[in-house]
Amino acid sequence: MRHVFSRLSWVVLIGILTGSCPAAFAALRAGAFAQDVTPETFPVIVNGNFTEVVATKANDRLHARALVMENGGTAIAIVVVDSCMLPRELLDEAKARAGRLTGIPADRMLISATHSHTAPSAMGCLGSDADVNYVKVLPDLLARAIAEAQRRLAPARIGHGVVYDAEHTAARRWVFRPDRVRNDPFGQPTVDAVREYAQPLKEAEVDTVILGCTHYPLIRPIFQRVLGRGVTLVFSAEETAREVAETLARKGIENDGGREGTYRFMTTGDTEVFRVTGARFLQLPIGEVEQVRLADLERAAA
């Protein structure tokens, strides 16, 4: 169905540019430009990780890829930004600036996000606030992307292609056949459980809650929504990790901060369920998962 909508969208765009006259294709011009939108100021907030993450460097360059097409004096601009989400007010500002630079009306501009979970936070979502410094510079960069694409207009023809890249994509598979439905860890049962256990705390009007389980950060947004924004949440897992990092640094035995590291996953349960659910929790690809038995662990610990 998604492919059908994509083709219909292109038909609409082509119709805007060419009208009903096939000969109009001869006058079609197009220009493209990839504007670097990598932050220059660090640290920077990264969203899309269920909890707020701060990056201290850029591992890869981020871009806003702009395409401008023009036919007979009518132009449209399409921009795809390496970002998780983009708020309406930021997009309106970027379009207004681009309009002043190019003369293209705002209603002829389409700007979307790739929904990357490893890009600076341009919008508060998924447990993170927007990075105020990045939000200040992004509209101008998006406008510059459109202006540069327009400057590169040249005669063009319309074509299409399809690429399948399963190696670099992952589906969050929560839609199954009725006989294979799994429990969604972020579903209503989890919300109901948090509400039940949080009710005494709300009645006591506490202002700080210390959460001991190392898994609680995974559902931080649910805790925060139920308890309210005025309640400070303290997670033992984060505090423990921070204390360990500070101790290692103080003793001079910490690892190189630029080292990517490795990880290994083991479960006593279903390996496939763990792989799918773990990928959603951790927001990273999980390959091999080892299955272990409690009896083996008990013997190893003895």
C-alpha positions as CSV (number, residue, x, y, z in Angstrom):
1,M,0.0,0.0,0.0
2,R,2.9,2.4,0.8
3,H,4.2,2.0,-2.8
4,V,0.8,2.8,-4.2
5,F,0.7,6.1,-2.2
6,S,4.2,6.9,-3.3
7,R,3.3,6.5,-6.9
8,L,0.2,8.6,-6.5
9,S,2.2,11.3,-4.8
10,W,4.6,11.5,-7.8
11,V,1.7,11.6,-10.2
12,V,0.3,14.6,-8.4
13,L,3.7,16.3,-8.4
14,I,4.2,15.6,-12.1
15,G,0.7,16.9,-12.8
16,I,1.5,20.2,-11.0
17,L,4.6,20.7,-13.1
18,T,3.4,19.5,-16.5
19,G,-0.4,20.0,-16.7
20,S,-2.0,17.8,-19.2
21,C,0.4,18.5,-22.1
22,P,3.1,15.8,-22.7
23,A,5.2,18.2,-24.6
24,A,5.6,20.2,-21.4
25,F,8.2,17.6,-20.3
26,A,10.7,19.2,-22.7
27,A,10.8,22.3,-20.4
28,L,11.3,20.5,-17.2
29,R,14.3,21.5,-15.1
30,A,15.5,20.0,-11.9
31,G,18.3,20.7,-9.3
32,A,19.4,18.8,-6.3
33,F,21.7,19.6,-3.3
34,A,22.7,17.8,-0.1
35,Q,23.1,20.4,2.6
36,D,25.3,19.4,5.6
37,V,23.2,19.7,8.8
38,T,25.6,18.1,11.2
39,P,25.8,20.1,14.4
40,E,28.9,22.2,15.0
41,T,28.3,22.7,18.7
42,F,28.6,19.8,21.2
43,P,27.3,18.3,23.3
44,V,24.0,17.9,21.6
45,I,20.8,16.2,22.6
46,V,19.8,13.1,20.6
47,N,16.2,11.9,20.7
48,G,14.4,8.7,19.8
49,N,16.0,6.6,22.5
50,F,13.2,6.5,25.0
51,T,15.5,8.3,27.4
52,E,17.5,11.5,26.7
53,V,20.9,10.9,25.2
54,V,23.7,13.4,24.7
55,A,26.2,13.1,21.9
56,T,29.7,14.6,22.2
57,K,30.8,14.1,18.6
58,A,29.5,13.3,15.2
59,N,30.2,9.8,13.8
60,D,28.7,10.5,10.4
61,R,27.7,13.6,8.5
62,L,23.9,14.5,8.5
63,H,22.2,16.0,5.5
64,A,19.1,17.8,4.2
65,R,18.7,16.5,0.7
66,A,16.7,19.0,-1.4
67,L,15.2,18.6,-4.9
68,V,13.7,21.5,-6.8
69,M,11.7,21.0,-10.0
70,E,10.5,23.7,-12.3
71,N,8.3,23.8,-15.4
72,G,6.9,26.8,-17.1
73,G,7.6,29.1,-14.2
74,T,6.0,26.8,-11.6
75,A,8.5,25.3,-9.1
76,I,8.2,22.9,-6.2
77,A,10.8,21.9,-3.5
78,I,11.1,18.6,-1.7
79,V,13.5,18.2,1.2
80,V,14.3,15.1,3.3
81,V,16.2,15.8,6.5
82,D,18.3,13.4,8.6
83,S,16.2,14.0,11.8
84,C,13.8,12.0,14.0
85,M,11.0,14.5,13.9
86,L,10.5,18.2,12.9
87,P,8.0,20.5,14.5
88,R,5.5,22.6,12.5
89,E,6.8,25.9,13.7
90,L,10.4,25.0,12.6
91,L,9.2,23.9,9.2
92,D,7.1,27.1,8.7
93,E,10.2,29.2,9.6
94,A,12.4,27.3,7.2
95,K,9.9,27.6,4.4
96,A,9.5,31.3,4.9
97,R,13.2,31.8,4.7
98,A,13.5,29.6,1.6
99,G,10.6,31.5,0.0
100,R,12.5,34.8,0.5
101,L,15.6,33.3,-1.1
102,T,13.9,31.5,-4.0
103,G,10.5,32.9,-4.6
104,I,8.9,29.5,-4.3
105,P,5.7,29.7,-2.3
106,A,5.5,27.8,1.0
107,D,2.6,25.6,-0.2
108,R,4.9,24.3,-3.0
109,M,7.4,23.0,-0.4
110,L,7.4,19.6,1.2
111,I,9.9,18.9,4.0
112,S,10.1,15.5,5.8
113,A,12.3,13.7,8.3
114,T,14.0,10.3,7.8
115,H,13.0,9.5,11.4
116,S,16.6,8.7,12.3
117,H,17.1,7.9,16.0
118,T,20.7,9.1,16.0
119,A,20.3,12.7,15.0
120,P,20.2,16.0,17.0
121,S,16.8,16.6,18.7
122,A,14.9,19.2,16.7
123,M,11.7,18.4,18.5
124,G,10.9,17.2,22.0
125,C,9.7,13.6,21.7
126,L,10.4,10.1,23.0
127,G,11.8,11.1,26.3
128,S,14.0,14.0,25.1
129,D,13.7,17.8,24.9
130,A,14.7,19.7,21.8
131,D,18.3,20.9,21.6
132,V,17.8,24.7,21.7
133,N,21.1,25.5,20.0
134,Y,20.4,23.1,17.1
135,V,16.9,24.4,16.6
136,K,18.3,27.9,16.1
137,V,20.5,26.9,13.2
138,L,18.4,24.3,11.4
139,P,15.8,26.5,9.6
140,D,18.5,28.5,7.9
141,L,20.3,25.3,6.8
142,L,17.0,23.9,5.3
143,A,16.4,27.1,3.5
144,R,19.9,27.1,2.1
145,A,19.4,23.5,0.9
146,I,16.4,24.6,-1.2
147,A,18.2,27.7,-2.5
148,E,21.2,25.7,-3.6
149,A,19.1,23.1,-5.3
150,Q,17.3,25.9,-7.2
151,R,20.6,27.4,-8.2
152,R,21.5,24.1,-9.8
153,L,18.4,23.8,-12.0
154,A,19.2,22.1,-15.3
155,P,17.1,20.3,-18.1
156,A,15.9,17.0,-16.7
157,R,13.7,14.0,-17.5
158,I,11.4,12.1,-15.0
159,G,12.2,8.5,-14.2
160,H,11.8,6.1,-11.3
161,G,13.5,3.2,-9.6
162,V,13.1,0.8,-6.7
163,V,15.8,-0.3,-4.3
164,Y,15.5,-3.1,-1.7
165,D,17.9,-2.8,1.2
166,A,16.9,-5.3,3.9
167,E,20.4,-5.3,5.4
168,H,20.1,-1.7,6.5
169,T,16.4,-1.6,7.5
170,A,14.4,-3.2,10.3
171,A,10.7,-3.5,10.8
172,R,9.1,-3.1,14.2
173,R,6.8,-6.1,13.8
174,W,3.9,-5.5,16.1
175,V,1.2,-6.4,13.5
176,F,0.7,-10.1,13.3
177,R,-1.8,-12.7,12.4
178,P,-4.5,-13.1,15.1
179,D,-3.0,-16.4,16.2
180,R,0.5,-14.9,16.5
181,V,-0.1,-11.7,18.3
182,R,2.5,-10.8,20.9
183,N,2.2,-8.5,23.9
184,D,3.3,-5.0,23.2
185,P,5.6,-3.9,26.1
186,F,4.5,-0.3,25.6
187,G,0.8,-1.2,25.4
188,Q,-2.2,-0.5,27.7
189,P,-1.5,-3.3,30.2
190,T,1.9,-1.7,31.0
191,V,0.2,1.8,31.3
192,D,-2.4,0.3,33.6
193,A,0.2,-1.4,35.8
194,V,2.2,1.8,36.2
195,R,-1.0,3.8,37.1
196,E,-1.8,1.2,39.8
197,Y,1.6,1.3,41.5
198,A,2.0,5.0,41.1
199,Q,-1.3,5.9,42.6
200,P,-0.1,5.9,46.3
201,L,2.8,8.1,45.2
202,K,0.5,10.6,43.5
203,E,-1.8,10.7,46.5
204,A,1.3,11.5,48.7
205,E,2.2,14.3,46.3
206,V,5.8,13.2,46.1
207,D,8.2,15.3,44.0
208,T,10.9,12.7,43.5
209,V,10.7,9.0,42.7
210,I,13.7,6.7,42.8
211,L,13.2,3.6,40.6
212,G,15.4,0.6,41.5
213,C,14.8,-1.8,38.6
214,T,17.3,-1.5,35.7
215,H,14.5,-2.0,33.2
216,Y,12.5,1.0,34.3
217,P,14.3,3.5,32.0
218,L,12.8,1.6,29.0
219,I,9.3,2.9,29.9
220,R,10.4,6.3,31.2
221,P,7.8,8.2,29.1
222,I,5.0,6.1,30.7
223,F,6.3,6.8,34.2
224,Q,6.7,10.5,33.5
225,R,3.2,10.9,31.9
226,V,1.5,9.0,34.8
227,L,3.4,10.8,37.6
228,G,3.4,14.2,35.9
229,R,6.2,16.5,34.6
230,G,6.7,18.0,38.0
231,V,8.0,14.8,39.5
232,T,11.7,14.1,39.2
233,L,12.6,10.5,38.2
234,V,15.8,8.9,39.4
235,F,16.9,5.7,37.7
236,S,19.4,3.5,39.5
237,A,20.7,2.1,36.2
238,E,21.8,5.5,35.0
239,E,23.2,6.5,38.3
240,T,25.2,3.3,38.6
241,A,26.6,3.6,35.1
242,R,27.5,7.2,35.7
243,E,29.3,6.3,39.0
244,V,31.2,3.4,37.3
245,A,32.3,5.7,34.4
246,E,33.5,8.4,36.9
247,T,35.4,5.9,39.0
248,L,37.1,4.3,36.0
249,A,38.1,7.8,34.7
250,R,39.4,8.9,38.1
251,K,41.6,5.8,38.3
252,G,42.7,6.2,34.7
253,I,41.6,2.8,33.6
254,E,38.6,3.7,31.3
255,N,38.4,2.6,27.7
256,D,39.1,4.9,24.8
257,G,35.9,7.0,24.4
258,G,36.1,6.6,20.6
259,R,35.9,2.8,20.8
260,E,32.7,1.4,19.5
261,G,32.8,-1.7,21.6
262,T,31.0,-5.0,21.3
263,Y,27.9,-6.6,22.8
264,R,26.6,-10.1,23.4
265,F,23.0,-11.1,24.1
266,M,21.8,-14.2,26.0
267,T,18.3,-15.2,27.2
268,T,16.7,-18.1,29.0
269,G,13.6,-17.6,26.9
270,D,12.6,-17.5,23.2
271,T,15.6,-16.1,21.3
272,E,13.5,-14.7,18.4
273,V,11.1,-12.9,20.8
274,F,14.1,-11.5,22.6
275,R,15.7,-10.4,19.3
276,V,12.6,-8.6,18.1
277,T,11.7,-7.0,21.5
278,G,15.3,-6.1,22.3
279,A,15.8,-4.4,19.0
280,R,12.8,-2.2,19.8
281,F,14.0,-1.4,23.3
282,L,17.6,-0.7,22.4
283,Q,17.1,0.8,19.0
284,L,20.0,-1.1,17.5
285,P,20.2,-4.3,15.3
286,I,20.4,-7.5,17.3
287,G,22.0,-10.4,15.4
288,E,22.7,-13.7,17.1
289,V,21.0,-14.4,20.5
290,E,22.3,-17.2,22.6
291,Q,19.9,-19.3,24.7
292,V,21.1,-20.4,28.1
293,R,19.5,-22.6,30.8
294,L,19.1,-21.5,34.4
295,A,20.6,-24.8,35.5
296,D,23.8,-24.1,33.6
297,L,24.0,-20.6,35.1
298,E,23.5,-22.0,38.6
299,R,26.3,-24.6,38.1
300,A,28.6,-21.8,36.8
301,A,27.9,-19.7,39.8
302,A,28.4,-22.4,42.3
